[in-house]
Amino acid sequence: MTRTARPVDRREPRDRGAALILTLFATTLVMIVGTTILTVTVNNLRTTRLSQDSGAALDAADAGLAQASAHLRTYGVGSIACSPTCPGGGYGSESNPTTVVLPGGASYRVWVEAKAPLPAHNPGRYVIHSTGVARDGRRTIEAEVAIGTRPLGLPMALFAKSFHGGGNGAVFQESIITTGCVWSRKHINISGTDVAYKIPAAVHSAQHISTSNAANRNCGPSNGSIHPPACSSDADFHFDQDAAGGPLGSTGCSGAVTSYPEFYGARDLDGDGTVDVDGSWIRDEKALRTLFSIPEKPFTDTQLDTLRAVAKTTGTYFTTASYTSGQIPNWSAAAPHLVVFFDLEGQPANQRLVDLKDLDGWTRPAVSGCPVQSLVIVIVGGDARLNGNHDMVANLVLTSGAPYGYVFKANGNADMIGTIYADQIDLTGTVDISLDECFVQNLSPSLVDTTLTLTNYREIDR
């Protein structure tokens, strides 16, 4: 029997090629996902880098802010009085500011705007503008700087616990402030407008101002006191204040009240409901110190240590009263600021008098305009003498109480521009002491430090 062969079914499976399609689909999906991840990663990296650049730029701008603050502490505000158009560029130039490249390639441009400068405004107000750049990052910040005219709380005046007048002493554009008595007032010629307090230069005492000398050491209203009456008959004393004065409202001195109410109007300074100042009358030492913002001590221990350290770095720290002019560098435009410190505690009593005659290198230099210049002389445990026919521009601070802290009379013609803080000041002899706007504008950076206050920090491009 013959069998017929059955034909072979050669049809392909329906899913033939599906694996290739799935592979292509999966590959495409992987590529899409991978591209997305890569794009996101690159964008994240770029965002991270931009964020880092922005952070680095902000850090650079902050560095500019810190550097400008340090510049003001080191050189004062005299060098930027011409802001914002100071010639030659620098911190006082908006168009050509100080530019510094930092390690790593970042940089900053910084300048200081004299918004309401010293001495016309008290305190002076300045704005620091700083722009930092780091690769693609650029940040701009501003901060206001307030600088007061009473460095470290020191009064911008002649201050002591007592004053002795006599001879041909004269004080110009500066006031005498004392917690004690003033003798021989007629021999103290005070004139002009007080540059620091913006009032007529005068004598302000927490006790009594007397026309008598100090021979009997009797400080009281019966010993030649200029008050009463409240308005002294001597026109040179019209703006003087002491414990024996009184209201000026209906007197020939009433102009003091209307023109300068902050100092001569009736005021309750401590808020206890009683008047502490009224016309030519000052209640007591507390009222005097409050009225003129005078601290109990010229410096804190920390501030004194800082000044001591500054003097040591310049080789002008002395433990004896003797020195030579060659040991103290003269003023120069390259080094316009100096601190001289005499630490005399422990020395014999007859070796504690510092004669300032050898500081003849610190006169007002003969240059145009107002030169950048400041000298601070600190004497601990000793006395000082203005002496020797020389001129000097300085803050003189004697920190010790009696029996030290005495500024002796001038032998010869002495001329001083500046301020004095002492226990006792003797103006007998021939000495002229004055204050001017250039001096106030150039407060010593070593004294300005604690009155330089940054406020209103702003990230302009935030």
FENGI-V180541 format. One record per run of one state. SS is the DSSP state (H for helix, E for strand, L for the rest). FROM is the first residue (numbers start at 0). TO is the last residue. If there is no record, write none. Layout:
SS&FROM&TO / SS&FROM&TO
This chain:
L&0&16 / H&17&74 / L&75&76 / H&77&79 / L&80&82 / E&83&84 / L&85&91 / E&92&92 / L&93&96 / E&97&100 / L&101&105 / E&106&115 / L&116&122 / E&123&133 / L&134&135 / E&136&146 / L&147&149 / H&150&152 / L&153&156 / E&157&159 / L&160&160 / E&161&163 / L&164&168 / E&169&171 / L&172&174 / E&175&177 / L&178&180 / E&181&182 / L&183&183 / H&184&186 / L&187&187 / E&188&190 / L&191&191 / E&192&192 / L&193&198 / E&199&199 / L&200&201 / E&202&204 / L&205&207 / E&208&209 / L&210&223 / E&224&224 / L&225&233 / H&234&236 / L&237&239 / E&240&241 / L&242&253 / H&254&258 / L&259&259 / H&260&263 / L&264&265 / E&266&266 / L&267&275 / E&276&277 / L&278&279 / E&280&281 / L&282&283 / H&284&291 / L&292&299 / H&300&312 / L&313&315 / E&316&317 / L&318&323 / H&324&326 / L&327&335 / E&336&342 / L&343&347 / H&348&350 / L&351&351 / E&352&354 / H&355&357 / L&358&372 / E&373&379 / L&380&381 / E&382&386 / L&387&389 / E&390&397 / L&398&404 / E&405&420 / L&421&422 / E&423&425 / L&426&427 / E&428&433 / L&434&435 / H&436&440 / L&441&443 / H&444&450 / E&451&458 / L&459&461
